């Protein structure tokens, strides 16, 4: 069945702004979300999702109460929730393989909702801006089209993407919203920023930089964060990139150089140094080819546990 807004099928293709104007409730939700103040989110109870990662859990989770992600410029955040079970998935999509990612998002939520007698699937799309290369526009179209192709009814609740998430300053365009969080217990979605992007922030950032498919990072049944095992080929010309100044890294390793957050270059340099140190991660980072496992301790912080325990 199709993608729906207020019970009516979405007419595609059309720009996000046109779609919102055709459905005033969508336009109003986007306005209210943009108008929010950014809320700093601490590490207690947080599961942070990086680019090309997926995490899903439910209100019964005793460890994780908030899913969050940030640092999106042309990328989009996708939140899918089943209203009956409360199962909620957050992903940080960059357009690398939207056709494969959307079914994965849907199946991950449906797996938690088999026992739910009632409820429906609701999707919230946030991110992107009016970038000069129109990468945001392309990703918005891909996501809307792929959700519309699915067998399940998907109800579009929030559309704050591309031109709906754009602000102009000195003739340059920037996203309004760079980060988002969702409270699993209350279903509240709000603008957010994060100081703690771990665990294994460098490792996870390095994997995203080398490419690879969307991966699920959380096992809600055991309430464990599972990283890897990952593999990648040596990053091409890593020494060359590490020798470049900030301007070169920003202009060549970003999809939107003018719109990146201030820590972008530092973040990329850190990931490049990690890739240089670990050109073959299976040999050094994942002994026995086993995942790195984490769980929340009594203070609500991630704590490493031995594989298999």
PLY file of the C-alpha trace (Angstrom):
ply
format ascii 1.0
element vertex 309
property float x
property float y
property float z
element edge 308
property int vertex1
property int vertex2
end_header
0.00 0.00 0.00
1.09 3.59 -0.53
2.57 6.41 1.52
-0.32 8.30 3.11
-0.93 11.75 4.59
-4.16 12.18 6.58
-5.49 9.01 4.96
-4.81 10.15 1.40
-2.11 8.83 -0.88
0.83 11.13 -1.47
1.11 12.36 -5.04
4.62 11.76 -6.34
6.90 13.04 -7.67
6.67 16.50 -6.20
8.97 18.78 -4.21
8.85 18.62 -0.43
7.59 22.19 -0.21
4.72 21.51 -2.60
3.79 18.37 -0.70
3.72 20.23 2.62
1.65 23.08 1.21
-0.87 20.54 -0.09
-1.20 19.20 3.48
-1.28 22.09 5.97
-0.70 19.82 8.97
2.63 18.72 7.51
3.61 22.34 6.93
2.63 23.27 10.49
4.58 20.37 12.04
7.68 21.39 10.09
7.29 25.00 11.26
6.93 23.95 14.90
9.95 21.65 14.72
12.14 24.34 13.15
11.06 26.81 15.83
12.22 24.61 18.70
15.36 25.42 20.68
18.14 22.85 20.38
18.17 20.63 23.45
21.54 19.24 24.62
21.17 15.51 25.26
23.41 13.81 27.80
24.74 10.27 27.57
22.43 8.68 30.16
19.92 6.47 28.38
21.09 7.65 24.95
21.81 5.46 21.95
23.63 7.62 19.40
23.24 6.65 15.73
25.96 7.56 13.25
25.75 7.84 9.46
24.71 4.57 7.76
23.58 3.10 11.07
20.19 1.89 12.23
18.88 1.34 15.76
15.48 0.08 16.86
13.98 -0.51 20.28
10.69 -0.28 22.18
9.31 1.34 25.35
10.04 -1.88 27.27
13.78 -1.25 26.90
15.28 -0.80 30.36
18.56 0.67 29.09
17.80 3.02 26.20
15.17 5.73 26.35
16.45 8.11 23.63
17.65 7.55 20.08
19.56 10.45 18.56
21.78 11.56 15.71
23.26 14.79 14.38
25.81 16.34 12.00
23.45 16.00 9.02
23.75 18.46 6.17
22.53 16.76 2.98
21.79 13.56 4.93
18.29 12.81 6.25
17.09 11.33 9.53
14.34 8.73 9.25
12.24 7.85 12.29
9.72 5.05 11.86
7.39 4.15 14.74
4.60 1.61 15.23
1.88 3.28 17.29
0.66 0.00 18.77
3.91 -1.50 20.03
5.82 1.78 20.36
8.74 0.16 18.50
10.87 2.98 17.07
13.70 3.01 14.56
16.12 5.87 13.87
18.48 5.92 10.90
20.92 8.45 9.44
20.63 8.09 5.66
23.04 9.53 3.09
21.47 8.22 -0.12
24.01 5.47 -0.67
21.39 2.71 -1.11
17.94 4.04 -0.23
16.15 1.23 -2.07
17.71 -1.39 0.23
17.54 0.74 3.39
13.81 1.54 3.47
12.68 -2.15 3.54
15.29 -2.78 6.25
13.88 0.08 8.34
10.32 -1.22 7.96
11.16 -4.86 8.70
13.13 -3.87 11.81
10.08 -2.13 13.31
7.60 -4.79 12.21
9.71 -7.47 13.93
8.94 -5.74 17.24
5.26 -5.28 16.48
4.01 -8.77 15.65
2.01 -9.04 18.88
0.48 -5.58 18.62
-3.28 -5.89 18.11
-3.62 -2.34 16.86
-1.49 0.47 15.54
0.03 1.74 12.35
3.44 2.66 10.93
4.26 6.38 11.09
7.31 7.95 9.47
9.08 11.23 10.22
11.64 12.66 7.75
14.00 15.42 8.84
17.18 16.88 7.34
18.81 18.25 4.23
18.58 21.80 2.86
18.58 23.64 -0.46
22.16 22.71 -1.33
23.66 23.78 -4.64
24.24 20.21 -5.85
20.61 19.25 -5.06
21.77 16.17 -3.16
19.17 16.83 -0.47
16.41 17.10 -3.04
17.49 13.80 -4.58
17.51 12.01 -1.22
14.10 13.41 -0.27
12.67 12.09 -3.54
14.30 8.68 -3.03
12.93 8.27 0.49
9.39 9.35 -0.39
9.36 7.12 -3.48
10.70 4.05 -1.65
8.25 4.37 1.24
5.48 4.71 -1.35
6.63 1.45 -3.00
6.26 -0.69 0.13
3.44 -3.18 0.79
2.55 -1.68 4.18
0.59 1.50 4.76
3.09 4.14 5.87
1.66 7.35 7.35
3.83 10.42 6.76
3.65 12.51 9.94
6.63 14.87 9.70
8.26 16.31 6.59
10.98 18.80 7.50
13.45 18.20 4.68
15.34 20.07 1.95
13.61 23.43 1.30
11.48 22.95 4.44
14.68 22.72 6.52
16.54 25.54 4.80
17.73 28.95 5.93
19.61 31.54 3.86
22.36 33.79 5.15
24.47 36.08 2.95
23.19 34.23 -0.12
24.42 30.89 1.29
22.08 28.10 2.33
22.26 26.06 5.55
20.12 23.46 7.32
17.98 24.71 10.17
18.05 21.34 11.94
21.35 19.45 12.19
20.38 16.96 14.91
17.31 15.11 16.12
16.26 12.91 19.04
13.26 10.74 19.77
12.06 9.71 23.22
11.12 6.04 23.00
8.74 6.23 25.95
6.78 9.34 24.95
7.32 9.35 21.13
8.42 13.02 21.36
10.70 14.12 18.50
12.81 17.22 19.07
15.87 19.16 17.91
18.98 18.00 19.75
22.74 18.19 20.04
25.11 15.58 21.48
28.51 15.73 23.14
28.80 11.95 23.48
28.70 10.13 20.13
30.14 6.85 21.37
31.00 4.26 22.10
33.72 3.56 19.50
33.09 6.89 17.79
36.29 6.79 15.72
35.74 3.20 14.60
32.17 3.85 13.56
33.11 7.11 11.80
35.89 5.33 9.94
33.48 2.67 8.68
31.09 5.36 7.43
33.95 7.14 5.64
34.97 3.95 3.80
31.42 3.21 2.69
29.51 0.01 3.28
25.81 -0.74 3.77
23.43 0.40 6.47
24.01 -1.69 9.62
21.89 -2.35 12.71
23.90 -1.61 15.86
21.58 -2.54 18.72
20.05 -5.77 20.00
17.06 -4.65 22.04
16.39 -8.18 23.33
19.73 -8.30 25.14
19.96 -4.48 25.43
23.46 -4.61 23.97
25.15 -2.32 21.49
26.98 -4.45 18.93
29.77 -2.92 16.84
31.13 -4.95 13.94
32.91 -7.02 13.01
33.72 -4.70 10.11
36.18 -4.90 7.26
37.39 -2.34 4.76
40.11 -1.89 2.20
42.87 0.63 2.98
41.54 4.16 2.47
42.99 5.54 -0.80
45.68 8.20 -0.40
45.16 8.48 3.37
48.63 10.01 3.86
47.90 12.60 1.19
44.65 13.67 2.84
46.25 13.89 6.27
48.79 16.33 4.84
46.12 18.68 3.47
45.01 21.84 5.22
41.52 22.30 6.65
40.22 24.06 3.54
41.19 21.19 1.23
39.62 18.58 3.48
36.44 20.62 3.82
36.11 21.27 0.10
36.91 17.74 -1.05
35.52 15.42 1.64
32.21 17.14 2.29
29.03 17.13 0.22
28.28 20.67 1.45
31.44 22.52 2.56
29.79 25.82 3.52
27.14 24.17 5.68
29.23 21.79 7.79
29.33 22.16 11.59
32.53 23.65 13.05
33.98 20.30 14.14
33.66 18.64 10.70
37.35 18.83 9.72
38.51 17.64 13.14
36.07 14.74 12.87
37.35 13.75 9.40
41.01 14.02 10.44
40.31 11.77 13.42
38.66 9.17 11.18
41.53 9.34 8.67
44.12 8.83 11.41
42.11 5.83 12.61
42.05 4.36 9.09
45.80 4.87 8.77
46.36 3.08 12.07
43.96 0.25 11.23
44.14 -0.45 7.47
42.76 -3.96 8.11
40.37 -3.77 11.09
39.57 -7.47 11.27
43.15 -8.17 12.37
43.40 -5.53 15.10
39.95 -4.49 16.27
37.81 -7.65 16.25
39.71 -10.56 17.86
38.27 -13.85 16.73
36.10 -11.93 14.25
33.66 -11.15 17.09
31.61 -8.00 17.64
32.49 -5.43 20.27
29.68 -5.50 22.83
28.49 -2.72 25.12
25.68 -2.37 27.61
24.46 0.43 29.86
25.76 0.39 33.43
23.97 1.59 36.55
24.77 5.22 35.67
23.19 4.87 32.22
26.55 4.94 30.41
27.92 2.45 27.88
30.27 -0.11 29.37
32.27 -2.64 27.34
31.60 -6.31 28.02
33.62 -9.27 26.88
32.37 -10.86 23.64
30.09 -13.79 24.26
29.41 -12.99 27.90
0 1
1 2
2 3
3 4
4 5
5 6
6 7
7 8
8 9
9 10
10 11
11 12
12 13
13 14
14 15
15 16
16 17
17 18
18 19
19 20
20 21
21 22
22 23
23 24
24 25
25 26
26 27
27 28
28 29
29 30
30 31
31 32
32 33
33 34
34 35
35 36
36 37
37 38
38 39
39 40
40 41
41 42
42 43
43 44
44 45
45 46
46 47
47 48
48 49
49 50
50 51
51 52
52 53
53 54
54 55
55 56
56 57
57 58
58 59
59 60
60 61
61 62
62 63
63 64
64 65
65 66
66 67
67 68
68 69
69 70
70 71
71 72
72 73
73 74
74 75
75 76
76 77
77 78
78 79
79 80
80 81
81 82
82 83
83 84
84 85
85 86
86 87
87 88
88 89
89 90
90 91
91 92
92 93
93 94
94 95
95 96
96 97
97 98
98 99
99 100
100 101
101 102
102 103
103 104
104 105
105 106
106 107
107 108
108 109
109 110
110 111
111 112
112 113
113 114
114 115
115 116
116 117
117 118
118 119
119 120
120 121
121 122
122 123
123 124
124 125
125 126
126 127
127 128
128 129
129 130
130 131
131 132
132 133
133 134
134 135
135 136
136 137
137 138
138 139
139 140
140 141
141 142
142 143
143 144
144 145
145 146
146 147
147 148
148 149
149 150
150 151
151 152
152 153
153 154
154 155
155 156
156 157
157 158
158 159
159 160
160 161
161 162
162 163
163 164
164 165
165 166
166 167
167 168
168 169
169 170
170 171
171 172
172 173
173 174
174 175
175 176
176 177
177 178
178 179
179 180
180 181
181 182
182 183
183 184
184 185
185 186
186 187
187 188
188 189
189 190
190 191
191 192
192 193
193 194
194 195
195 196
196 197
197 198
198 199
199 200
200 201
201 202
202 203
203 204
204 205
205 206
206 207
207 208
208 209
209 210
210 211
211 212
212 213
213 214
214 215
215 216
216 217
217 218
218 219
219 220
220 221
221 222
222 223
223 224
224 225
225 226
226 227
227 228
228 229
229 230
230 231
231 232
232 233
233 234
234 235
235 236
236 237
237 238
238 239
239 240
240 241
241 242
242 243
243 244
244 245
245 246
246 247
247 248
248 249
249 250
250 251
251 252
252 253
253 254
254 255
255 256
256 257
257 258
258 259
259 260
260 261
261 262
262 263
263 264
264 265
265 266
266 267
267 268
268 269
269 270
270 271
271 272
272 273
273 274
274 275
275 276
276 277
277 278
278 279
279 280
280 281
281 282
282 283
283 284
284 285
285 286
286 287
287 288
288 289
289 290
290 291
291 292
292 293
293 294
294 295
295 296
296 297
297 298
298 299
299 300
300 301
301 302
302 303
303 304
304 305
305 306
306 307
307 308
